[in-house]
Amino acid sequence: MKNNNMKSLDKFVDEQFGQKGTSKRDKFEKGFETFKLGVMIQQARLNKGMTQEQLAEKCGTNKGYISKIENNLKEVRISTLQKIVELGLGGHLELSIRV
């Protein structure tokens, strides 16, 4: 049976936050990118079997700061993000710019 009430995620986002380029949509997408970054850090930390405290110690910050980044309560500077990824997680940070 086909459910006619089903929508694609793209259509749902368009309806809830407007078309790309609108102020409301831009705000949503910026927030989503910040949220996504926190989730990526958390997943990498968990994959390494580390606690927030262990990660914080390795990169020279505190557990509360790591928690705030992972839970999208704090924006992170690129220099700090680099320390978290490289010193804390033993990874490599790659950035890209799309225009």
Protein Blocks (a to p, Z undefined) as FASTA:
>chain_A
ZZfkbccfklmmmmmnopehiaklmmmmmmmmmmmmmmmmmmmmmmnopafklmmmmnop
afklmmmmmnopaccdfklmmmmmmmmnopacdddddZZ
